[in-house]
Every structure is written in C-alpha cells, then in structure tokens.
Amino acid sequence: MNSNIVNEVTASQLKSDIIDFSSGDTVKVFVRIIENKKERLQAFEGVVMQRRGS
C-alpha cells in the first residue's frame, strides 16, 4: 500500500527527456544554489566515470 503511493508520487516527478549518456562522456551539470535571498546557477563540468542505479 505505502509503496504504491510512493511509486505514484515518484513517477510524476521523474523527467522523461533526459539525454542518454555513458561512462567516458563529458557532461555539464547546473546546480541551483540559494544564498540568503539570492539564487544562482553553478555549473560543474566533468567526465562520467560510472553510472549506478539504472
């Protein structure tokens, strides 16, 4: 019962337009950082070493 509710909520929040990537690819990830009342995007770029979980 509880797992069904969790799965429904989680499924509605998953993105379906994620680009396929694998280990060895270079990716750039943007993270939203909130400091006090200001908000900014911080970019991180690097090489994918390993994918886990899916």
mmCIF entry with sequence, helices, sheets and N, C-alpha, C, O atoms, coordinates in Angstrom:
data_MODEL
# 
_entry.id   MODEL 
# 
_entity.id                         1 
_entity.type                       polymer 
_entity.pdbx_number_of_molecules   1 
# 
_entity_poly.entity_id                      1 
_entity_poly.type                           'polypeptide(L)' 
_entity_poly.nstd_linkage                   no 
_entity_poly.nstd_monomer                   no 
_entity_poly.pdbx_seq_one_letter_code       MNSNIVNEVTASQLKSDIIDFSSGDTVKVFVRIIENKKERLQAFEGVVMQRRGS 
_entity_poly.pdbx_seq_one_letter_code_can   MNSNIVNEVTASQLKSDIIDFSSGDTVKVFVRIIENKKERLQAFEGVVMQRRGS 
_entity_poly.pdbx_strand_id                 A 
# 
loop_
_entity_poly_seq.entity_id 
_entity_poly_seq.num 
_entity_poly_seq.mon_id 
_entity_poly_seq.hetero 
1 1  MET n 
1 2  ASN n 
1 3  SER n 
1 4  ASN n 
1 5  ILE n 
1 6  VAL n 
1 7  ASN n 
1 8  GLU n 
1 9  VAL n 
1 10 THR n 
1 11 ALA n 
1 12 SER n 
1 13 GLN n 
1 14 LEU n 
1 15 LYS n 
1 16 SER n 
1 17 ASP n 
1 18 ILE n 
1 19 ILE n 
1 20 ASP n 
1 21 PHE n 
1 22 SER n 
1 23 SER n 
1 24 GLY n 
1 25 ASP n 
1 26 THR n 
1 27 VAL n 
1 28 LYS n 
1 29 VAL n 
1 30 PHE n 
1 31 VAL n 
1 32 ARG n 
1 33 ILE n 
1 34 ILE n 
1 35 GLU n 
1 36 ASN n 
1 37 LYS n 
1 38 LYS n 
1 39 GLU n 
1 40 ARG n 
1 41 LEU n 
1 42 GLN n 
1 43 ALA n 
1 44 PHE n 
1 45 GLU n 
1 46 GLY n 
1 47 VAL n 
1 48 VAL n 
1 49 MET n 
1 50 GLN n 
1 51 ARG n 
1 52 ARG n 
1 53 GLY n 
1 54 SER n 
# 
_struct_asym.id          A 
_struct_asym.entity_id   1 
# 
_struct_conf.conf_type_id            HELX_P 
_struct_conf.id                      HELX_P1 
_struct_conf.pdbx_PDB_helix_id       AA1 
_struct_conf.beg_label_comp_id       ASN 
_struct_conf.beg_label_asym_id       A 
_struct_conf.beg_label_seq_id        2 
_struct_conf.pdbx_beg_PDB_ins_code   ? 
_struct_conf.end_label_comp_id       GLN 
_struct_conf.end_label_asym_id       A 
_struct_conf.end_label_seq_id        13 
_struct_conf.pdbx_end_PDB_ins_code   ? 
_struct_conf.beg_auth_comp_id        ASN 
_struct_conf.beg_auth_asym_id        A 
_struct_conf.beg_auth_seq_id         2 
_struct_conf.end_auth_comp_id        GLN 
_struct_conf.end_auth_asym_id        A 
_struct_conf.end_auth_seq_id         13 
_struct_conf.pdbx_PDB_helix_class    1 
_struct_conf.details                 ? 
_struct_conf.pdbx_PDB_helix_length   12 
# 
_struct_conf_type.id          HELX_P 
_struct_conf_type.criteria    ? 
_struct_conf_type.reference   ? 
# 
_struct_sheet.id               AA1 
_struct_sheet.type             ? 
_struct_sheet.number_strands   2 
_struct_sheet.details          ? 
# 
_struct_sheet_order.sheet_id     AA1 
_struct_sheet_order.range_id_1   1 
_struct_sheet_order.range_id_2   2 
_struct_sheet_order.offset       ? 
_struct_sheet_order.sense        anti-parallel 
# 
loop_
_struct_sheet_range.sheet_id 
_struct_sheet_range.id 
_struct_sheet_range.beg_label_comp_id 
_struct_sheet_range.beg_label_asym_id 
_struct_sheet_range.beg_label_seq_id 
_struct_sheet_range.pdbx_beg_PDB_ins_code 
_struct_sheet_range.end_label_comp_id 
_struct_sheet_range.end_label_asym_id 
_struct_sheet_range.end_label_seq_id 
_struct_sheet_range.pdbx_end_PDB_ins_code 
_struct_sheet_range.beg_auth_comp_id 
_struct_sheet_range.beg_auth_asym_id 
_struct_sheet_range.beg_auth_seq_id 
_struct_sheet_range.end_auth_comp_id 
_struct_sheet_range.end_auth_asym_id 
_struct_sheet_range.end_auth_seq_id 
AA1 1 THR A 26 ? GLU A 35 ? THR A 26 GLU A 35 
AA1 2 LYS A 38 ? VAL A 47 ? LYS A 38 VAL A 47 
# 
loop_
_atom_site.group_PDB 
_atom_site.id 
_atom_site.type_symbol 
_atom_site.label_atom_id 
_atom_site.label_alt_id 
_atom_site.label_comp_id 
_atom_site.label_asym_id 
_atom_site.label_entity_id 
_atom_site.label_seq_id 
_atom_site.pdbx_PDB_ins_code 
_atom_site.Cartn_x 
_atom_site.Cartn_y 
_atom_site.Cartn_z 
_atom_site.occupancy 
_atom_site.B_iso_or_equiv 
_atom_site.pdbx_formal_charge 
_atom_site.auth_seq_id 
_atom_site.auth_comp_id 
_atom_site.auth_asym_id 
_atom_site.auth_atom_id 
_atom_site.pdbx_PDB_model_num 
ATOM 1   N N  . MET A 1 1  ? 0.824  -1.192 0.000   1.00 0.00 ? 1  MET A N  1 
ATOM 2   C CA . MET A 1 1  ? 0.000  0.000  0.000   1.00 0.00 ? 1  MET A CA 1 
ATOM 3   C C  . MET A 1 1  ? 0.865  1.250  0.000   1.00 0.00 ? 1  MET A C  1 
ATOM 4   O O  . MET A 1 1  ? 0.707  2.106  -0.871  1.00 0.00 ? 1  MET A O  1 
ATOM 5   N N  . ASN A 1 2  ? 1.779  1.374  0.964   1.00 0.00 ? 2  ASN A N  1 
ATOM 6   C CA . ASN A 1 2  ? 2.622  2.560  1.054   1.00 0.00 ? 2  ASN A CA 1 
ATOM 7   C C  . ASN A 1 2  ? 3.560  2.671  -0.135  1.00 0.00 ? 2  ASN A C  1 
ATOM 8   O O  . ASN A 1 2  ? 3.817  3.773  -0.620  1.00 0.00 ? 2  ASN A O  1 
ATOM 9   N N  . SER A 1 3  ? 4.075  1.541  -0.612  1.00 0.00 ? 3  SER A N  1 
ATOM 10  C CA . SER A 1 3  ? 5.000  1.593  -1.743  1.00 0.00 ? 3  SER A CA 1 
ATOM 11  C C  . SER A 1 3  ? 4.286  2.036  -3.017  1.00 0.00 ? 3  SER A C  1 
ATOM 12  O O  . SER A 1 3  ? 4.902  2.671  -3.872  1.00 0.00 ? 3  SER A O  1 
ATOM 13  N N  . ASN A 1 4  ? 3.004  1.715  -3.160  1.00 0.00 ? 4  ASN A N  1 
ATOM 14  C CA . ASN A 1 4  ? 2.244  2.170  -4.325  1.00 0.00 ? 4  ASN A CA 1 
ATOM 15  C C  . ASN A 1 4  ? 2.121  3.683  -4.333  1.00 0.00 ? 4  ASN A C  1 
ATOM 16  O O  . ASN A 1 4  ? 2.260  4.313  -5.381  1.00 0.00 ? 4  ASN A O  1 
ATOM 17  N N  . ILE A 1 5  ? 1.866  4.263  -3.188  1.00 0.00 ? 5  ILE A N  1 
ATOM 18  C CA . ILE A 1 5  ? 1.753  5.720  -3.081  1.00 0.00 ? 5  ILE A CA 1 
ATOM 19  C C  . ILE A 1 5  ? 3.094  6.372  -3.383  1.00 0.00 ? 5  ILE A C  1 
ATOM 20  O O  . ILE A 1 5  ? 3.154  7.365  -4.108  1.00 0.00 ? 5  ILE A O  1 
ATOM 21  N N  . VAL A 1 6  ? 4.157  5.825  -2.838  1.00 0.00 ? 6  VAL A N  1 
ATOM 22  C CA . VAL A 1 6  ? 5.496  6.369  -3.082  1.00 0.00 ? 6  VAL A CA 1 
ATOM 23  C C  . VAL A 1 6  ? 5.835  6.272  -4.563  1.00 0.00 ? 6  VAL A C  1 
ATOM 24  O O  . VAL A 1 6  ? 6.379  7.220  -5.128  1.00 0.00 ? 6  VAL A O  1 
ATOM 25  N N  . ASN A 1 7  ? 5.529  5.154  -5.200  1.00 0.00 ? 7  ASN A N  1 
ATOM 26  C CA . ASN A 1 7  ? 5.812  4.989  -6.629  1.00 0.00 ? 7  ASN A CA 1 
ATOM 27  C C  . ASN A 1 7  ? 5.028  5.982  -7.476  1.00 0.00 ? 7  ASN A C  1 
ATOM 28  O O  . ASN A 1 7  ? 5.562  6.512  -8.451  1.00 0.00 ? 7  ASN A O  1 
ATOM 29  N N  . GLU A 1 8  ? 3.788  6.242  -7.128  1.00 0.00 ? 8  GLU A N  1 
ATOM 30  C CA . GLU A 1 8  ? 2.983  7.204  -7.878  1.00 0.00 ? 8  GLU A CA 1 
ATOM 31  C C  . GLU A 1 8  ? 3.548  8.613  -7.766  1.00 0.00 ? 8  GLU A C  1 
ATOM 32  O O  . GLU A 1 8  ? 3.635  9.329  -8.764  1.00 0.00 ? 8  GLU A O  1 
ATOM 33  N N  . VAL A 1 9  ? 3.929  9.010  -6.573  1.00 0.00 ? 9  VAL A N  1 
ATOM 34  C CA . VAL A 1 9  ? 4.492  10.349 -6.371  1.00 0.00 ? 9  VAL A CA 1 
ATOM 35  C C  . VAL A 1 9  ? 5.833  10.466 -7.078  1.00 0.00 ? 9  VAL A C  1 
ATOM 36  O O  . VAL A 1 9  ? 6.104  11.475 -7.729  1.00 0.00 ? 9  VAL A O  1 
ATOM 37  N N  . THR A 1 10 ? 6.666  9.456  -6.959  1.00 0.00 ? 10 THR A N  1 
ATOM 38  C CA . THR A 1 10 ? 7.985  9.482  -7.584  1.00 0.00 ? 10 THR A CA 1 
ATOM 39  C C  . THR A 1 10 ? 7.872  9.503  -9.101  1.00 0.00 ? 10 THR A C  1 
ATOM 40  O O  . THR A 1 10 ? 8.601  10.248 -9.757  1.00 0.00 ? 10 THR A O  1 
ATOM 41  N N  . ALA A 1 11 ? 6.993  8.720  -9.663  1.00 0.00 ? 11 ALA A N  1 
ATOM 42  C CA . ALA A 1 11 ? 6.837  8.645  -11.117 1.00 0.00 ? 11 ALA A CA 1 
ATOM 43  C C  . ALA A 1 11 ? 6.417  9.982  -11.701 1.00 0.00 ? 11 ALA A C  1 
ATOM 44  O O  . ALA A 1 11 ? 6.829  10.325 -12.810 1.00 0.00 ? 11 ALA A O  1 
ATOM 45  N N  . SER A 1 12 ? 5.613  10.736 -10.987 1.00 0.00 ? 12 SER A N  1 
ATOM 46  C CA . SER A 1 12 ? 5.166  12.026 -11.510 1.00 0.00 ? 12 SER A CA 1 
ATOM 47  C C  . SER A 1 12 ? 6.276  13.072 -11.506 1.00 0.00 ? 12 SER A C  1 
ATOM 48  O O  . SER A 1 12 ? 6.165  14.084 -12.198 1.00 0.00 ? 12 SER A O  1 
ATOM 49  N N  . GLN A 1 13 ? 7.339  12.849 -10.742 1.00 0.00 ? 13 GLN A N  1 
ATOM 50  C CA . GLN A 1 13 ? 8.419  13.822 -10.644 1.00 0.00 ? 13 GLN A CA 1 
ATOM 51  C C  . GLN A 1 13 ? 9.628  13.466 -11.500 1.00 0.00 ? 13 GLN A C  1 
ATOM 52  O O  . GLN A 1 13 ? 10.562 14.263 -11.586 1.00 0.00 ? 13 GLN A O  1 
ATOM 53  N N  . LEU A 1 14 ? 9.641  12.301 -12.133 1.00 0.00 ? 14 LEU A N  1 
ATOM 54  C CA . LEU A 1 14 ? 10.767 11.893 -12.962 1.00 0.00 ? 14 LEU A CA 1 
ATOM 55  C C  . LEU A 1 14 ? 10.718 12.602 -14.307 1.00 0.00 ? 14 LEU A C  1 
ATOM 56  O O  . LEU A 1 14 ? 9.646  12.795 -14.881 1.00 0.00 ? 14 LEU A O  1 
ATOM 57  N N  . LYS A 1 15 ? 11.888 12.988 -14.801 1.00 0.00 ? 15 LYS A N  1 
ATOM 58  C CA . LYS A 1 15 ? 11.966 13.617 -16.109 1.00 0.00 ? 15 LYS A CA 1 
ATOM 59  C C  . LYS A 1 15 ? 12.044 12.531 -17.179 1.00 0.00 ? 15 LYS A C  1 
ATOM 60  O O  . LYS A 1 15 ? 12.693 11.503 -16.987 1.00 0.00 ? 15 LYS A O  1 
ATOM 61  N N  . SER A 1 16 ? 11.386 12.766 -18.290 1.00 0.00 ? 16 SER A N  1 
ATOM 62  C CA . SER A 1 16 ? 11.403 11.791 -19.375 1.00 0.00 ? 16 SER A CA 1 
ATOM 63  C C  . SER A 1 16 ? 12.273 12.241 -20.541 1.00 0.00 ? 16 SER A C  1 
ATOM 64  O O  . SER A 1 16 ? 12.466 11.477 -21.487 1.00 0.00 ? 16 SER A O  1 
ATOM 65  N N  . ASP A 1 17 ? 12.799 13.454 -20.499 1.00 0.00 ? 17 ASP A N  1 
ATOM 66  C CA . ASP A 1 17 ? 13.571 13.992 -21.613 1.00 0.00 ? 17 ASP A CA 1 
ATOM 67  C C  . ASP A 1 17 ? 15.070 14.027 -21.326 1.00 0.00 ? 17 ASP A C  1 
ATOM 68  O O  . ASP A 1 17 ? 15.766 14.920 -21.810 1.00 0.00 ? 17 ASP A O  1 
ATOM 69  N N  . ILE A 1 18 ? 15.576 13.075 -20.552 1.00 0.00 ? 18 ILE A N  1 
ATOM 70  C CA . ILE A 1 18 ? 16.996 13.030 -20.214 1.00 0.00 ? 18 ILE A CA 1 
ATOM 71  C C  . ILE A 1 18 ? 17.774 12.449 -21.390 1.00 0.00 ? 18 ILE A C  1 
ATOM 72  O O  . ILE A 1 18 ? 17.386 11.426 -21.953 1.00 0.00 ? 18 ILE A O  1 
ATOM 73  N N  . ILE A 1 19 ? 18.862 13.097 -21.754 1.00 0.00 ? 19 ILE A N  1 
ATOM 74  C CA . ILE A 1 19 ? 19.703 12.644 -22.851 1.00 0.00 ? 19 ILE A CA 1 
ATOM 75  C C  . ILE A 1 19 ? 20.492 11.423 -22.400 1.00 0.00 ? 19 ILE A C  1 
ATOM 76  O O  . ILE A 1 19 ? 20.979 11.372 -21.271 1.00 0.00 ? 19 ILE A O  1 
ATOM 77  N N  . ASP A 1 20 ? 20.616 10.437 -23.290 1.00 0.00 ? 20 ASP A N  1 
ATOM 78  C CA . ASP A 1 20 ? 21.350 9.219  -22.975 1.00 0.00 ? 20 ASP A CA 1 
ATOM 79  C C  . ASP A 1 20 ? 22.848 9.528  -22.939 1.00 0.00 ? 20 ASP A C  1 
ATOM 80  O O  . ASP A 1 20 ? 23.378 10.135 -23.870 1.00 0.00 ? 20 ASP A O  1 
ATOM 81  N N  . PHE A 1 21 ? 23.525 9.117  -21.878 1.00 0.00 ? 21 PHE A N  1 
ATOM 82  C CA . PHE A 1 21 ? 24.963 9.289  -21.762 1.00 0.00 ? 21 PHE A CA 1 
ATOM 83  C C  . PHE A 1 21 ? 25.546 8.063  -21.085 1.00 0.00 ? 21 PHE A C  1 
ATOM 84  O O  . PHE A 1 21 ? 24.834 7.308  -20.424 1.00 0.00 ? 21 PHE A O  1 
ATOM 85  N N  . SER A 1 22 ? 26.855 7.869  -21.255 1.00 0.00 ? 22 SER A N  1 
ATOM 86  C CA . SER A 1 22 ? 27.503 6.702  -20.659 1.00 0.00 ? 22 SER A CA 1 
ATOM 87  C C  . SER A 1 22 ? 28.867 7.113  -20.121 1.00 0.00 ? 22 SER A C  1 
ATOM 88  O O  . SER A 1 22 ? 29.259 8.275  -20.226 1.00 0.00 ? 22 SER A O  1 
ATOM 89  N N  . SER A 1 23 ? 29.587 6.155  -19.544 1.00 0.00 ? 23 SER A N  1 
ATOM 90  C CA . SER A 1 23 ? 30.899 6.464  -18.979 1.00 0.00 ? 23 SER A CA 1 
ATOM 91  C C  . SER A 1 23 ? 31.838 6.896  -20.101 1.00 0.00 ? 23 SER A C  1 
ATOM 92  O O  . SER A 1 23 ? 31.800 6.357  -21.207 1.00 0.00 ? 23 SER A O  1 
ATOM 93  N N  . GLY A 1 24 ? 32.673 7.872  -19.793 1.00 0.00 ? 24 GLY A N  1 
ATOM 94  C CA . GLY A 1 24 ? 33.592 8.428  -20.775 1.00 0.00 ? 24 GLY A CA 1 
ATOM 95  C C  . GLY A 1 24 ? 33.085 9.701  -21.421 1.00 0.00 ? 24 GLY A C  1 
ATOM 96  O O  . GLY A 1 24 ? 33.863 10.419 -22.050 1.00 0.00 ? 24 GLY A O  1 
ATOM 97  N N  . ASP A 1 25 ? 31.806 10.001 -21.284 1.00 0.00 ? 25 ASP A N  1 
ATOM 98  C CA . ASP A 1 25 ? 31.237 11.219 -21.852 1.00 0.00 ? 25 ASP A CA 1 
ATOM 99  C C  . ASP A 1 25 ? 31.540 12.410 -20.950 1.00 0.00 ? 25 ASP A C  1 
ATOM 100 O O  . ASP A 1 25 ? 31.639 12.264 -19.732 1.00 0.00 ? 25 ASP A O  1 
ATOM 101 N N  . THR A 1 26 ? 31.685 13.582 -21.549 1.00 0.00 ? 26 THR A N  1 
ATOM 102 C CA . THR A 1 26 ? 31.855 14.816 -20.793 1.00 0.00 ? 26 THR A CA 1 
ATOM 103 C C  . THR A 1 26 ? 30.488 15.468 -20.638 1.00 0.00 ? 26 THR A C  1 
ATOM 104 O O  . THR A 1 26 ? 29.765 15.660 -21.615 1.00 0.00 ? 26 THR A O  1 
ATOM 105 N N  . VAL A 1 27 ? 30.141 15.806 -19.399 1.00 0.00 ? 27 VAL A N  1 
ATOM 106 C CA . VAL A 1 27 ? 28.834 16.404 -19.125 1.00 0.00 ? 27 VAL A CA 1 
ATOM 107 C C  . VAL A 1 27 ? 29.009 17.707 -18.353 1.00 0.00 ? 27 VAL A C  1 
ATOM 108 O O  . VAL A 1 27 ? 30.006 17.912 -17.661 1.00 0.00 ? 27 VAL A O  1 
ATOM 109 N N  . LYS A 1 28 ? 28.020 18.577 -18.490 1.00 0.00 ? 28 LYS A N  1 
ATOM 110 C CA . LYS A 1 28 ? 27.971 19.813 -17.715 1.00 0.00 ? 28 LYS A CA 1 
ATOM 111 C C  . LYS A 1 28 ? 26.664 19.798 -16.937 1.00 0.00 ? 28 LYS A C  1 
ATOM 112 O O  . LYS A 1 28 ? 25.588 19.647 -17.515 1.00 0.00 ? 28 LYS A O  1 
ATOM 113 N N  . VAL A 1 29 ? 26.765 19.955 -15.616 1.00 0.00 ? 29 VAL A N  1 
ATOM 114 C CA . VAL A 1 29 ? 25.610 19.897 -14.728 1.00 0.00 ? 29 VAL A CA 1 
ATOM 115 C C  . VAL A 1 29 ? 25.448 21.255 -14.066 1.00 0.00 ? 29 VAL A C  1 
ATOM 116 O O  . VAL A 1 29 ? 26.418 21.831 -13.572 1.00 0.00 ? 29 VAL A O  1 
ATOM 117 N N  . PHE A 1 30 ? 24.219 21.769 -14.054 1.00 0.00 ? 30 PHE A N  1 
ATOM 118 C CA . PHE A 1 30 ? 23.923 23.039 -13.407 1.00 0.00 ? 30 PHE A CA 1 
ATOM 119 C C  . PHE A 1 30 ? 23.171 22.771 -12.115 1.00 0.00 ? 30 PHE A C  1 
ATOM 120 O O  . PHE A 1 30 ? 22.189 22.029 -12.100 1.00 0.00 ? 30 PHE A O  1 
ATOM 121 N N  . VAL A 1 31 ? 23.639 23.383 -11.028 1.00 0.00 ? 31 VAL A N  1 
ATOM 122 C CA . VAL A 1 31 ? 23.029 23.212 -9.714  1.00 0.00 ? 31 VAL A CA 1 
ATOM 123 C C  . VAL A 1 31 ? 22.514 24.565 -9.253  1.00 0.00 ? 31 VAL A C  1 
ATOM 124 O O  . VAL A 1 31 ? 23.238 25.559 -9.307  1.00 0.00 ? 31 VAL A O  1 
ATOM 125 N N  . ARG A 1 32 ? 21.269 24.607 -8.799  1.00 0.00 ? 32 ARG A N  1 
ATOM 126 C CA . ARG A 1 32 ? 20.679 25.846 -8.296  1.00 0.00 ? 32 ARG A CA 1 
ATOM 127 C C  . ARG A 1 32 ? 21.121 26.039 -6.854  1.00 0.00 ? 32 ARG A C  1 
ATOM 128 O O  . ARG A 1 32 ? 20.860 25.188 -6.003  1.00 0.00 ? 32 ARG A O  1 
ATOM 129 N N  . ILE A 1 33 ? 21.795 27.162 -6.572  1.00 0.00 ? 33 ILE A N  1 
ATOM 130 C CA . ILE A 1 33 ? 22.295 27.467 -5.237  1.00 0.00 ? 33 ILE A CA 1 
ATOM 131 C C  . ILE A 1 33 ? 21.554 28.691 -4.716  1.00 0.00 ? 33 ILE A C  1 
ATOM 132 O O  . ILE A 1 33 ? 21.464 29.714 -5.395  1.00 0.00 ? 33 ILE A O  1 
ATOM 133 N N  . ILE A 1 34 ? 21.027 28.573 -3.505  1.00 0.00 ? 34 ILE A N  1 
ATOM 134 C CA . ILE A 1 34 ? 20.305 29.679 -2.873  1.00 0.00 ? 34 ILE A CA 1 
ATOM 135 C C  . ILE A 1 34 ? 21.118 30.151 -1.679  1.00 0.00 ? 34 ILE A C  1 
ATOM 136 O O  . ILE A 1 34 ? 21.357 29.393 -0.739  1.00 0.00 ? 34 ILE A O  1 
ATOM 137 N N  . GLU A 1 35 ? 21.542 31.414 -1.725  1.00 0.00 ? 35 GLU A N  1 
ATOM 138 C CA . GLU A 1 35 ? 22.298 32.032 -0.634  1.00 0.00 ? 35 GLU A CA 1 
ATOM 139 C C  . GLU A 1 35 ? 21.514 33.252 -0.169  1.00 0.00 ? 35 GLU A C  1 
ATOM 140 O O  . GLU A 1 35 ? 21.271 34.180 -0.941  1.00 0.00 ? 35 GLU A O  1 
ATOM 141 N N  . ASN A 1 36 ? 21.131 33.240 1.079   1.00 0.00 ? 36 ASN A N  1 
ATOM 142 C CA . ASN A 1 36 ? 20.279 34.295 1.634   1.00 0.00 ? 36 ASN A CA 1 
ATOM 143 C C  . ASN A 1 36 ? 19.017 34.419 0.789   1.00 0.00 ? 36 ASN A C  1 
ATOM 144 O O  . ASN A 1 36 ? 18.209 33.491 0.759   1.00 0.00 ? 36 ASN A O  1 
ATOM 145 N N  . LYS A 1 37 ? 18.833 35.538 0.108   1.00 0.00 ? 37 LYS A N  1 
ATOM 146 C CA . LYS A 1 37 ? 17.654 35.708 -0.739  1.00 0.00 ? 37 LYS A CA 1 
ATOM 147 C C  . LYS A 1 37 ? 18.016 35.684 -2.219  1.00 0.00 ? 37 LYS A C  1 
ATOM 148 O O  . LYS A 1 37 ? 17.161 35.937 -3.068  1.00 0.00 ? 37 LYS A O  1 
ATOM 149 N N  . LYS A 1 38 ? 19.274 35.382 -2.539  1.00 0.00 ? 38 LYS A N  1 
ATOM 150 C CA . LYS A 1 38 ? 19.713 35.332 -3.928  1.00 0.00 ? 38 LYS A CA 1 
ATOM 151 C C  . LYS A 1 38 ? 19.769 33.885 -4.404  1.00 0.00 ? 38 LYS A C  1 
ATOM 152 O O  . LYS A 1 38 ? 20.019 32.961 -3.630  1.00 0.00 ? 38 LYS A O  1 
ATOM 153 N N  . GLU A 1 39 ? 19.533 33.724 -5.674  1.00 0.00 ? 39 GLU A N  1 
ATOM 154 C CA . GLU A 1 39 ? 19.578 32.400 -6.281  1.00 0.00 ? 39 GLU A CA 1 
ATOM 155 C C  . GLU A 1 39 ? 20.460 32.471 -7.523  1.00 0.00 ? 39 GLU A C  1 
ATOM 156 O O  . GLU A 1 39 ? 20.369 33.421 -8.301  1.00 0.00 ? 39 GLU A O  1 
ATOM 157 N N  . ARG A 1 40 ? 21.316 31.461 -7.707  1.00 0.00 ? 40 ARG A N  1 
ATOM 158 C CA . ARG A 1 40 ? 22.190 31.444 -8.878  1.00 0.00 ? 40 ARG A CA 1 
ATOM 159 C C  . ARG A 1 40 ? 22.393 30.008 -9.325  1.00 0.00 ? 40 ARG A C  1 
ATOM 160 O O  . ARG A 1 40 ? 22.103 29.064 -8.591  1.00 0.00 ? 40 ARG A O  1 
ATOM 161 N N  . LEU A 1 41 ? 22.899 29.860 -10.547 1.00 0.00 ? 41 LEU A N  1 
ATOM 162 C CA . LEU A 1 41 ? 23.220 28.544 -11.073 1.00 0.00 ? 41 LEU A CA 1 
ATOM 163 C C  . LEU A 1 41 ? 24.733 28.367 -11.072 1.00 0.00 ? 41 LEU A C  1 
ATOM 164 O O  . LEU A 1 41 ? 25.464 29.230 -11.559 1.00 0.00 ? 41 LEU A O  1 
ATOM 165 N N  . GLN A 1 42 ? 25.195 27.260 -10.530 1.00 0.00 ? 42 GLN A N  1 
ATOM 166 C CA . GLN A 1 42 ? 26.618 26.926 -10.514 1.00 0.00 ? 42 GLN A CA 1 
ATOM 167 C C  . GLN A 1 42 ? 26.824 25.773 -11.484 1.00 0.00 ? 42 GLN A C  1 
ATOM 168 O O  . GLN A 1 42 ? 26.149 24.750 -11.374 1.00 0.00 ? 42 GLN A O  1 
ATOM 169 N N  . ALA A 1 43 ? 27.742 25.920 -12.432 1.00 0.00 ? 43 ALA A N  1 
ATOM 170 C CA . ALA A 1 43 ? 27.995 24.888 -13.436 1.00 0.00 ? 43 ALA A CA 1 
ATOM 171 C C  . ALA A 1 43 ? 29.180 24.025 -13.017 1.00 0.00 ? 43 ALA A C  1 
ATOM 172 O O  . ALA A 1 43 ? 30.208 24.534 -12.570 1.00 0.00 ? 43 ALA A O  1 
ATOM 173 N N  . PHE A 1 44 ? 29.023 22.727 -13.168 1.00 0.00 ? 44 PHE A N  1 
ATOM 174 C CA . PHE A 1 44 ? 30.094 21.765 -12.947 1.00 0.00 ? 44 PHE A CA 1 
ATOM 175 C C  . PHE A 1 44 ? 30.258 20.968 -14.230 1.00 0.00 ? 44 PHE A C  1 
ATOM 176 O O  . PHE A 1 44 ? 29.271 20.518 -14.811 1.00 0.00 ? 44 PHE A O  1 
ATOM 177 N N  . GLU A 1 45 ? 31.505 20.790 -14.678 1.00 0.00 ? 45 GLU A N  1 
ATOM 178 C CA . GLU A 1 45 ? 31.763 20.026 -15.890 1.00 0.00 ? 45 GLU A CA 1 
ATOM 179 C C  . GLU A 1 45 ? 32.775 18.947 -15.581 1.00 0.00 ? 45 GLU A C  1 
ATOM 180 O O  . GLU A 1 45 ? 33.744 19.187 -14.862 1.00 0.00 ? 45 GLU A O  1 
ATOM 181 N N  . GLY A 1 46 ? 32.556 17.751 -16.122 1.00 0.00 ? 46 GLY A N  1 
ATOM 182 C CA . GLY A 1 46 ? 33.481 16.664 -15.867 1.00 0.00 ? 46 GLY A CA 1 
ATOM 183 C C  . GLY A 1 46 ? 33.180 15.453 -16.723 1.00 0.00 ? 46 GLY A C  1 
ATOM 184 O O  . GLY A 1 46 ? 32.232 15.441 -17.508 1.00 0.00 ? 46 GLY A O  1 
ATOM 185 N N  . VAL A 1 47 ? 34.005 14.436 -16.557 1.00 0.00 ? 47 VAL A N  1 
ATOM 186 C CA . VAL A 1 47 ? 33.883 13.197 -17.309 1.00 0.00 ? 47 VAL A CA 1 
ATOM 187 C C  . VAL A 1 47 ? 33.152 12.173 -16.458 1.00 0.00 ? 47 VAL A C  1 
ATOM 188 O O  . VAL A 1 47 ? 33.465 12.002 -15.279 1.00 0.00 ? 47 VAL A O  1 
ATOM 189 N N  . VAL A 1 48 ? 32.185 11.497 -17.046 1.00 0.00 ? 48 VAL A N  1 
ATOM 190 C CA . VAL A 1 48 ? 31.428 10.458 -16.346 1.00 0.00 ? 48 VAL A CA 1 
ATOM 191 C C  . VAL A 1 48 ? 32.324 9.242  -16.182 1.00 0.00 ? 48 VAL A C  1 
ATOM 192 O O  . VAL A 1 48 ? 32.839 8.704  -17.162 1.00 0.00 ? 48 VAL A O  1 
ATOM 193 N N  . MET A 1 49 ? 32.507 8.808  -14.931 1.00 0.00 ? 49 MET A N  1 
ATOM 194 C CA . MET A 1 49 ? 33.340 7.642  -14.666 1.00 0.00 ? 49 MET A CA 1 
ATOM 195 C C  . MET A 1 49 ? 32.500 6.374  -14.575 1.00 0.00 ? 49 MET A C  1 
ATOM 196 O O  . MET A 1 49 ? 32.928 5.315  -15.036 1.00 0.00 ? 49 MET A O  1 
ATOM 197 N N  . GLN A 1 50 ? 31.304 6.468  -13.986 1.00 0.00 ? 50 GLN A N  1 
ATOM 198 C CA . GLN A 1 50 ? 30.466 5.296  -13.785 1.00 0.00 ? 50 GLN A CA 1 
ATOM 199 C C  . GLN A 1 50 ? 29.034 5.738  -13.566 1.00 0.00 ? 50 GLN A C  1 
ATOM 200 O O  . GLN A 1 50 ? 28.783 6.787  -12.973 1.00 0.00 ? 50 GLN A O  1 
ATOM 201 N N  . ARG A 1 51 ? 28.091 4.934  -14.048 1.00 0.00 ? 51 ARG A N  1 
ATOM 202 C CA . ARG A 1 51 ? 26.673 5.164  -13.772 1.00 0.00 ? 51 ARG A CA 1 
ATOM 203 C C  . ARG A 1 51 ? 26.185 4.066  -12.858 1.00 0.00 ? 51 ARG A C  1 
ATOM 204 O O  . ARG A 1 51 ? 26.533 2.897  -13.026 1.00 0.00 ? 51 ARG A O  1 
ATOM 205 N N  . ARG A 1 52 ? 25.366 4.456  -11.879 1.00 0.00 ? 52 ARG A N  1 
ATOM 206 C CA . ARG A 1 52 ? 24.799 3.487  -10.944 1.00 0.00 ? 52 ARG A CA 1 
ATOM 207 C C  . ARG A 1 52 ? 23.302 3.683  -10.849 1.00 0.00 ? 52 ARG A C  1 
ATOM 208 O O  . ARG A 1 52 ? 22.796 4.781  -11.081 1.00 0.00 ? 52 ARG A O  1 
ATOM 209 N N  . GLY A 1 53 ? 22.600 2.633  -10.512 1.00 0.00 ? 53 GLY A N  1 
ATOM 210 C CA . GLY A 1 53 ? 21.199 2.760  -10.174 1.00 0.00 ? 53 GLY A CA 1 
ATOM 211 C C  . GLY A 1 53 ? 20.201 2.557  -11.288 1.00 0.00 ? 53 GLY A C  1 
ATOM 212 O O  . GLY A 1 53 ? 19.016 2.369  -11.013 1.00 0.00 ? 53 GLY A O  1 
ATOM 213 N N  . SER A 1 54 ? 20.635 2.589  -12.543 1.00 0.00 ? 54 SER A N  1 
ATOM 214 C CA . SER A 1 54 ? 19.643 2.347  -13.592 1.00 0.00 ? 54 SER A CA 1 
ATOM 215 C C  . SER A 1 54 ? 20.280 1.828  -14.852 1.00 0.00 ? 54 SER A C  1 
ATOM 216 O O  . SER A 1 54 ? 19.584 1.572  -15.835 1.00 0.00 ? 54 SER A O  1 
# 
